[in-house]
């Protein structure tokens, strides 16, 4: 422990992009991205394109956002807040991690 009484200043060693959780969830259910796009409700084609972009480009593109999490809550069950918190936590970690200097031995 670093002696800092404020736990909000702690940065996890590693966090994963929400797309990792999405892919894990569909694999556990035996679904495809097409199945997920259908279960999300709304326009299948829009959902499918958005899933492709988010899953494949999301970790590298800060402009691709998960949204309000309602589509994933509808498809997987549970609360939309869970999905929003995954993305928020990952973005905070990424920002904090990018701000940390890289230690290099002399």
VENRA-V283443 format. One record per backbone hydrogen bond with DSSP energy under -0.5 kcal/mol. NH is the residue of the N-H (numbers start at 1). CO is the residue of the C=O. If there is no record, write none. Layout:
# VENRA-V283443
nh->[NH	NH]
co->[CO	CO]
This chain:
# VENRA-V283443
nh->[5	7	9	10	20	21	22	23	24	25	26	27	28	29	30	30	31	36	37	38	39	40	41	44	47	48	49	50	51	52	53	54	55	56	57	58	58	60	61	61	62	64	65	73	74	75	76	77	82	83	84	85	86	87	88	89	90	91	92	93	94	95	96	97	98	99	100	100	103]
co->[3	5	6	7	17	17	18	19	20	21	22	23	24	25	26	27	26	32	33	34	35	36	38	42	43	44	45	46	47	48	49	50	51	52	53	53	54	57	57	58	60	61	63	69	70	71	72	73	79	79	80	81	82	83	84	85	86	87	88	89	90	91	92	93	94	95	96	97	101]
